[in-house]
Amino acid sequence: MTKKHILIVDDDKNMLKMLHLFLRDEYEVTMVDSGKLALEAVIKHTPDLILLDYMMPLFDGPHVLEIIRKREESRNVPVLFLTSVTDKEKIIECLSLNPQGYLIKPISRSELLQRVAEVINPAANKA
């Protein structure tokens, strides 16, 4: 069975490395450090899930998600926002974009794996 593909988008290189370390055993992982590169990666190979940093320079997470949702090929790709922002208004704004979830940094390996599994393979979690 082939591994599911996850695209991690974060402008913090240390966060990218940590998330990759958490996920690499169970998933195929692609890492990019900008919204622009995320959009290029989605066009090249549509992932099964996107972990998307909320705050990034130039193309922030919400902007990237809007573009992803406009493309027919990527419209239904699940997106989990990852951020250190805990401001209630920002969280409400984020959730209004209808991502599959919102994860607060820092995140533990077990919490990340659980949330990713719930989103990437929901039928298995209902059994």
Backbone as a printed PyTorch tensor [residue, N CA C, xyz], in Angstrom:
tensor([[[  0.8470,  -1.1840,   0.0000],
         [  0.0000,   0.0000,   0.0000],
         [  0.8910,   1.2460,   0.0000]],

        [[  0.5600,   2.2010,  -0.8510],
         [  1.3570,   3.4210,  -0.9070],
         [  0.9780,   4.3600,   0.2260]],

        [[  1.9710,   5.1150,   0.6540],
         [  1.7550,   6.0750,   1.7280],
         [  0.9790,   7.2730,   1.2120]],

        [[  0.1420,   7.8320,   2.0750],
         [ -0.5580,   9.0780,   1.7600],
         [  0.4670,  10.2040,   1.7220]],

        [[  0.2040,  11.2010,   0.8770],
         [  1.1320,  12.3110,   0.6880],
         [  0.6570,  13.5540,   1.4380]],

        [[  1.5400,  14.1090,   2.2740],
         [  1.2350,  15.3170,   3.0280],
         [  2.1760,  16.4290,   2.5920]],

        [[  1.6030,  17.5860,   2.3180],
         [  2.3740,  18.7880,   2.0150],
         [  2.3980,  19.6470,   3.2710]],

        [[  3.5950,  19.9520,   3.7650],
         [  3.7520,  20.8190,   4.9300],
         [  4.2310,  22.1770,   4.4370]],

        [[  3.5150,  23.2350,   4.8530],
         [  3.8400,  24.5940,   4.4340],
         [  4.0700,  25.4340,   5.6810]],

        [[  5.3190,  25.8780,   5.8720],
         [  5.6400,  26.7040,   7.0360],
         [  6.9060,  27.4930,   6.7340]],

        [[  6.9230,  28.7670,   7.0960],
         [  8.1060,  29.5930,   6.8350],
         [  9.1880,  29.4020,   7.9000]],

        [[  8.9120,  28.6310,   8.9310],
         [  9.8770,  28.3360,   9.9870],
         [ 10.5580,  27.0090,   9.6650]],

        [[ 11.8290,  27.0670,   9.3030],
         [ 12.5640,  25.8620,   8.8980],
         [ 12.6270,  24.8140,  10.0180]],

        [[ 12.7500,  25.2680,  11.2590],
         [ 12.7840,  24.3180,  12.3760],
         [ 11.4540,  23.5930,  12.5300]],

        [[ 10.3580,  24.3080,  12.3290],
         [  9.0350,  23.6850,  12.3990],
         [  8.8800,  22.6680,  11.2630]],

        [[  9.3410,  23.0120,  10.0700],
         [  9.2800,  22.0650,   8.9480],
         [ 10.0290,  20.7760,   9.2970]],

        [[ 11.2220,  20.9190,   9.8320],
         [ 12.0260,  19.7370,  10.1760],
         [ 11.3280,  18.8830,  11.2360]],

        [[ 10.7690,  19.5430,  12.2560],
         [ 10.1090,  18.8080,  13.3210],
         [  8.8810,  18.0600,  12.7860]],

        [[  8.0530,  18.7410,  11.9940],
         [  6.8520,  18.1100,  11.4460],
         [  7.2220,  16.9490,  10.5270]],

        [[  8.2640,  17.1400,   9.7310],
         [  8.7390,  16.0720,   8.8550],
         [  9.1650,  14.8640,   9.6820]],

        [[  9.9080,  15.1130,  10.7480],
         [ 10.3590,  14.0460,  11.6330],
         [  9.1600,  13.2990,  12.2350]],

        [[  8.1240,  14.0240,  12.6260],
         [  6.9220,  13.4260,  13.2130],
         [  6.1740,  12.5380,  12.2160]],

        [[  6.1780,  12.9230,  10.9360],
         [  5.2970,  12.2940,   9.9480],
         [  5.9770,  11.3070,   9.0010]],

        [[  7.2730,  11.3960,   8.8380],
         [  7.9660,  10.6820,   7.7550],
         [  7.8360,   9.1700,   7.7960]],

        [[  7.6600,   8.5810,   8.9710],
         [  7.5550,   7.1210,   9.0450],
         [  6.2380,   6.5990,   8.4880]],

        [[  5.1920,   7.3960,   8.5900],
         [  3.8660,   6.9330,   8.1830],
         [  3.3490,   7.5450,   6.8900]],

        [[  3.9620,   8.6590,   6.4680],
         [  3.4590,   9.3760,   5.2970],
         [  4.5980,   9.8060,   4.3800]],

        [[  4.2640,   9.9790,   3.1130],
         [  5.1790,  10.6340,   2.1820],
         [  5.0300,  12.1330,   2.4580]],

        [[  6.1370,  12.8230,   2.6770],
         [  6.0800,  14.2200,   3.0990],
         [  6.8580,  15.1110,   2.1440]],

        [[  6.2130,  16.2130,   1.7390],
         [  6.8720,  17.2680,   0.9850],
         [  6.8320,  18.5180,   1.8480]],

        [[  7.9560,  19.2260,   1.9120],
         [  8.0270,  20.4410,   2.7260],
         [  8.3420,  21.6400,   1.8370]],

        [[  7.6380,  22.7420,   2.0620],
         [  7.9420,  24.0040,   1.4050],
         [  7.8460,  25.1190,   2.4400]],

        [[  8.5920,  26.1970,   2.1940],
         [  8.6640,  27.2540,   3.1950],
         [  7.9780,  28.5580,   2.7980]],

        [[  7.0750,  28.4870,   1.8230],
         [  6.3310,  29.6970,   1.4440],
         [  5.0070,  29.3150,   0.7870]],

        [[  4.0810,  30.2640,   0.8130],
         [  2.7980,  30.0460,   0.1550],
         [  2.9440,  29.8630,  -1.3440]],

        [[  3.8460,  30.6210,  -1.9390],
         [  4.0850,  30.5190,  -3.3830],
         [  4.5570,  29.1080,  -3.7520]],

        [[  5.5200,  28.5970,  -2.9920],
         [  6.0160,  27.2410,  -3.2550],
         [  4.9470,  26.1890,  -2.9790]],

        [[  4.0680,  26.4610,  -2.0190],
         [  2.9610,  25.5420,  -1.7380],
         [  2.0550,  25.4110,  -2.9510]],

        [[  1.7290,  26.5460,  -3.5630],
         [  0.8530,  26.5160,  -4.7350],
         [  1.5210,  25.7730,  -5.8870]],

        [[  2.8160,  25.9730,  -6.0640],
         [  3.5500,  25.2500,  -7.1100],
         [  3.5430,  23.7430,  -6.8210]],

        [[  3.7310,  23.3760,  -5.5500],
         [  3.7580,  21.9590,  -5.1720],
         [  2.4010,  21.3000,  -5.3950]],

        [[  1.3240,  22.0200,  -5.0860],
         [ -0.0270,  21.4760,  -5.2700],
         [ -0.3100,  21.2450,  -6.7460]],

        [[  0.1790,  22.1220,  -7.6030],
         [ -0.0160,  21.9640,  -9.0450],
         [  0.7560,  20.7530,  -9.5630]],

        [[  1.9780,  20.5450,  -9.0800],
         [  2.8080,  19.4240,  -9.5280],
         [  2.2510,  18.0750,  -9.0760]],

        [[  1.8200,  18.0130,  -7.8240],
         [  1.3660,  16.7360,  -7.2610],
         [  0.3440,  17.0340,  -6.1620]],

        [[ -0.9100,  16.8010,  -6.4460],
         [ -1.9560,  17.0950,  -5.4770],
         [ -1.7930,  16.1780,  -4.2660]],

        [[ -1.6020,  16.7590,  -3.0730],
         [ -1.4040,  15.9410,  -1.8840],
         [ -2.7230,  15.4070,  -1.3390]],

        [[ -2.6120,  14.4900,  -0.3940],
         [ -3.7850,  13.9630,   0.2870],
         [ -4.1960,  14.8510,   1.4590]],

        [[ -3.2520,  15.6770,   1.9340],
         [ -3.4970,  16.5850,   3.0500],
         [ -2.4620,  17.7050,   3.0040]],

        [[ -2.8860,  18.9050,   3.4070],
         [ -1.9620,  20.0290,   3.5150],
         [ -1.9670,  20.5240,   4.9580]],

        [[ -0.7800,  20.5910,   5.5570],
         [ -0.5950,  21.2420,   6.8520],
         [ -0.0910,  22.6410,   6.5310]],

        [[ -0.8870,  23.6420,   6.8270],
         [ -0.6450,  24.9940,   6.3310],
         [ -0.4730,  25.9900,   7.4730]],

        [[  0.6950,  26.6160,   7.5060],
         [  0.9430,  27.6730,   8.4810],
         [ -0.0060,  28.8310,   8.1990]],

        [[ -0.5590,  29.3970,   9.2450],
         [ -1.5210,  30.4880,   9.0820],
         [ -0.8320,  31.8030,   8.7250]],

        [[  0.2600,  32.1150,   9.4240],
         [  0.9320,  33.3950,   9.2040],
         [  2.2690,  33.1890,   8.5000]],

        [[  2.3490,  33.7050,   7.2660],
         [  3.5810,  33.6650,   6.4880],
         [  3.6720,  34.9630,   5.7060]],

        [[  4.8910,  35.3720,   5.3520],
         [  5.0170,  36.5860,   4.5360],
         [  4.4760,  36.3670,   3.1190]],

        [[  4.0630,  37.4390,   2.4860],
         [  3.5370,  37.4760,   1.1170],
         [  2.2340,  36.6960,   0.9760]],

        [[  2.3160,  35.3780,   0.7620],
         [  1.1240,  34.5380,   0.6410],
         [  0.8880,  33.8690,   1.9880]],

        [[ -0.0230,  34.4080,   2.7900],
         [ -0.2960,  33.7780,   4.0800],
         [ -1.2180,  32.5730,   3.8840]],

        [[ -1.4230,  31.8230,   4.9580],
         [ -2.2240,  30.6030,   4.8840],
         [ -3.6170,  30.7950,   4.3150]],

        [[ -4.3770,  31.7970,   4.8080],
         [ -5.7140,  32.0000,   4.2590],
         [ -5.7120,  32.2780,   2.7530]],

        [[ -4.7390,  33.0590,   2.2880],
         [ -4.6420,  33.3720,   0.8570],
         [ -4.3500,  32.0970,   0.0530]],

        [[ -3.4260,  31.2960,   0.5610],
         [ -3.0810,  30.0350,  -0.1100],
         [ -4.3040,  29.1230,  -0.1660]],

        [[ -5.0350,  29.0220,   0.9400],
         [ -6.2200,  28.1620,   0.9640],
         [ -7.2740,  28.6300,  -0.0340]],

        [[ -7.4790,  29.9260,  -0.1380],
         [ -8.4500,  30.4500,  -1.1120],
         [ -8.0810,  30.0400,  -2.5330]],

        [[ -6.8080,  30.1290,  -2.8710],
         [ -6.3630,  29.7530,  -4.2230],
         [ -6.5120,  28.2460,  -4.4350]],

        [[ -6.1470,  27.4580,  -3.4340],
         [ -6.2770,  25.9990,  -3.5370],
         [ -7.7340,  25.6190,  -3.7750]],

        [[ -8.6510,  26.2630,  -3.0790],
         [-10.0800,  25.9490,  -3.2060],
         [-10.6650,  26.3800,  -4.5600]],

        [[-10.0210,  27.3180,  -5.2390],
         [-10.5010,  27.7630,  -6.5560],
         [-10.1000,  26.8070,  -7.6730]],

        [[ -9.0650,  26.0080,  -7.4390],
         [ -8.5990,  25.0540,  -8.4490],
         [ -9.4230,  23.7670,  -8.3750]],

        [[ -9.9390,  23.3300,  -9.4900],
         [-10.7480,  22.1100,  -9.5390],
         [ -9.9800,  20.9090,  -8.9840]],

        [[ -8.6950,  20.7900,  -9.3450],
         [ -7.8880,  19.6340,  -8.9600],
         [ -7.5950,  19.5790,  -7.4600]],

        [[ -7.6120,  20.7150,  -6.7990],
         [ -7.2380,  20.7280,  -5.3810],
         [ -8.3680,  21.1840,  -4.4610]],

        [[ -9.5130,  21.4450,  -5.0270],
         [-10.6580,  21.9820,  -4.2770],
         [-10.9880,  21.1570,  -3.0270]],

        [[-10.8720,  19.8360,  -3.1260],
         [-11.2970,  18.9710,  -2.0280],
         [-10.1570,  18.4290,  -1.1640]],

        [[ -8.9510,  18.9570,  -1.3600],
         [ -7.8250,  18.5100,  -0.5430],
         [ -8.0290,  19.0160,   0.8880]],

        [[ -7.9830,  18.1310,   1.8670],
         [ -8.1450,  18.5770,   3.2500],
         [ -6.9630,  19.4480,   3.6890]],

        [[ -7.2740,  20.4800,   4.4780],
         [ -6.2650,  21.4080,   4.9780],
         [ -6.4180,  21.5430,   6.4880]],

        [[ -5.2990,  21.3900,   7.1820],
         [ -5.2340,  21.6710,   8.6130],
         [ -4.3330,  22.8810,   8.7900]],

        [[ -4.8610,  23.9410,   9.3800],
         [ -4.0230,  25.0950,   9.6880],
         [ -3.1740,  24.7810,  10.9070]],

        [[ -1.9210,  25.2190,  10.8690],
         [ -1.0020,  25.1150,  11.9890],
         [ -0.5590,  26.5240,  12.3320]],

        [[ -0.6920,  26.9300,  13.5780],
         [ -0.2960,  28.2850,  13.9200],
         [ -0.0630,  28.4420,  15.4090]],

        [[  0.6690,  29.4700,  15.7340],
         [  0.8540,  29.8270,  17.1410],
         [ -0.1160,  30.9340,  17.5360]],

        [[ -0.9110,  31.4050,  16.5900],
         [ -1.8930,  32.4530,  16.8630],
         [ -3.0390,  31.8680,  17.6840]],

        [[ -3.3080,  32.4840,  18.8270],
         [ -4.3980,  32.0090,  19.6800],
         [ -5.4860,  33.0720,  19.8400]],

        [[ -5.3710,  34.1650,  19.1160],
         [ -6.3520,  35.2480,  19.1650],
         [ -7.7060,  34.7320,  18.6600]],

        [[ -8.7460,  34.9200,  19.4630],
         [-10.0700,  34.3860,  19.1440],
         [-10.5740,  34.8650,  17.7830]],

        [[-10.3870,  36.1450,  17.4680],
         [-10.8470,  36.6770,  16.1760],
         [-10.1310,  36.0140,  15.0140]],

        [[ -8.8240,  35.7740,  15.1520],
         [ -8.0630,  35.1090,  14.0850],
         [ -8.5290,  33.6670,  13.9100]],

        [[ -8.8260,  33.0010,  15.0210],
         [ -9.3020,  31.6210,  14.9440],
         [-10.6530,  31.5780,  14.2240]],

        [[-11.5440,  32.4900,  14.5550],
         [-12.8550,  32.5540,  13.8930],
         [-12.6770,  32.8360,  12.4050]],

        [[-11.7730,  33.7770,  12.0880],
         [-11.4860,  34.1020,  10.6800],
         [-10.9550,  32.8660,   9.9580]],

        [[-10.0620,  32.1610,  10.5830],
         [ -9.4860,  30.9530,  10.0090],
         [-10.5640,  29.9030,   9.7590]],

        [[-11.4040,  29.6580,  10.7560],
         [-12.4380,  28.6350,  10.6270],
         [-13.5000,  29.0000,   9.5980]],

        [[-13.6600,  30.2960,   9.3140],
         [-14.6200,  30.7200,   8.2950],
         [-14.1880,  30.2700,   6.8950]],

        [[-12.9200,  29.9060,   6.7410],
         [-12.4150,  29.4110,   5.4600],
         [-12.6680,  27.9110,   5.2790]],

        [[-13.2780,  27.3020,   6.2780],
         [-13.6480,  25.8850,   6.2500],
         [-12.4870,  24.9110,   6.0670]],

        [[-11.4050,  25.1060,   6.8340],
         [-10.3700,  24.0610,   6.8170],
         [-10.8870,  22.8550,   7.5940]],

        [[-10.1770,  21.7600,   7.5290],
         [-10.5950,  20.5740,   8.2720],
         [-10.1710,  20.6520,   9.7410]],

        [[ -9.4070,  21.6730,  10.0780],
         [ -9.0030,  21.8280,  11.4670],
         [ -8.0230,  22.9570,  11.6480]],

        [[ -7.7210,  23.2030,  12.9120],
         [ -6.8720,  24.3040,  13.3200],
         [ -6.0340,  23.7850,  14.4810]],

        [[ -4.7240,  23.6630,  14.2870],
         [ -3.8440,  23.1140,  15.3070],
         [ -2.9370,  24.2100,  15.8410]],

        [[ -2.7920,  24.2560,  17.1600],
         [ -1.9680,  25.2710,  17.8010],
         [ -0.5460,  24.7390,  17.9990]],

        [[  0.4400,  25.5500,  17.5780],
         [  1.8510,  25.2320,  17.8110],
         [  2.2170,  25.6870,  19.2190]],

        [[  3.1250,  25.0160,  19.8710],
         [  3.7390,  23.7570,  19.4450],
         [  2.7540,  22.5990,  19.6070]],

        [[  2.9620,  21.5730,  18.8230],
         [  2.0710,  20.4160,  18.8430],
         [  2.9030,  19.1680,  19.1100]],

        [[  2.3550,  18.2540,  19.8660],
         [  3.0680,  17.0090,  20.1550],
         [  2.9490,  16.0640,  18.9620]],

        [[  3.8730,  15.1380,  18.8810],
         [  3.8480,  14.1480,  17.8060],
         [  2.5530,  13.3370,  17.8520]],

        [[  2.1760,  12.8930,  19.0430],
         [  0.9720,  12.0520,  19.1510],
         [ -0.2830,  12.8270,  18.7500]],

        [[ -0.3950,  14.0830,  19.1550],
         [ -1.5580,  14.8870,  18.7770],
         [ -1.6000,  15.1140,  17.2660]],

        [[ -0.4410,  15.4130,  16.6820],
         [ -0.3850,  15.6360,  15.2330],
         [ -0.7820,  14.3740,  14.4800]],

        [[ -0.2040,  13.2500,  14.8560],
         [ -0.5220,  11.9970,  14.1600],
         [ -1.9990,  11.6500,  14.2940]],

        [[ -2.5670,  11.8890,  15.4560],
         [ -3.9870,  11.6060,  15.6510],
         [ -4.8500,  12.4790,  14.7580]],

        [[ -4.5960,  13.7780,  14.7390],
         [ -5.4080,  14.6980,  13.9370],
         [ -5.2350,  14.4190,  12.4460]],

        [[ -4.0060,  14.1490,  12.0170],
         [ -3.7660,  13.8390,  10.6080],
         [ -4.5220,  12.5720,  10.2260]],

        [[ -4.4500,  11.5470,  11.0540],
         [ -5.1540,  10.2910,  10.7610],
         [ -6.6620,  10.5070,  10.6880]],

        [[ -7.2070,  11.3280,  11.5770],
         [ -8.6430,  11.6040,  11.5670],
         [ -9.0820,  12.2690,  10.2640]],

        [[ -8.2370,  13.1420,   9.7360],
         [ -8.5970,  13.8910,   8.5310],
         [ -8.2970,  13.1030,   7.2620]],

        [[ -7.1680,  12.4480,   7.2400],
         [ -6.7050,  11.7970,   6.0140],
         [ -7.4150,  10.4690,   5.7580]],

        [[ -7.9220,   9.8370,   6.8210],
         [ -8.5840,   8.5410,   6.6790],
         [ -9.7520,   8.4470,   7.6640]],

        [[-10.7700,   9.2910,   7.4630],
         [-11.8570,   9.3530,   8.4440],
         [-12.6230,   8.0480,   8.6190]],

        [[-12.7400,   7.2380,   7.5810],
         [-13.5070,   5.9890,   7.6810],
         [-12.8450,   5.0240,   8.6600]],

        [[-11.5160,   5.0030,   8.6820],
         [-10.7900,   4.0900,   9.5710],
         [-10.9870,   4.4630,  11.0270]],

        [[-11.2280,   5.7430,  11.2860],
         [-11.3770,   6.1920,  12.6680],
         [-12.7840,   5.9740,  13.2080]],

        [[-13.7230,   5.6190,  12.3450],
         [-15.1050,   5.3800,  12.7760],
         [-15.3410,   3.9040,  13.0640]],

        [[-14.3950,   3.0890,  12.6380],
         [-14.5610,   1.6390,  12.8240],
         [-14.3740,   1.2380,  14.2650]]])
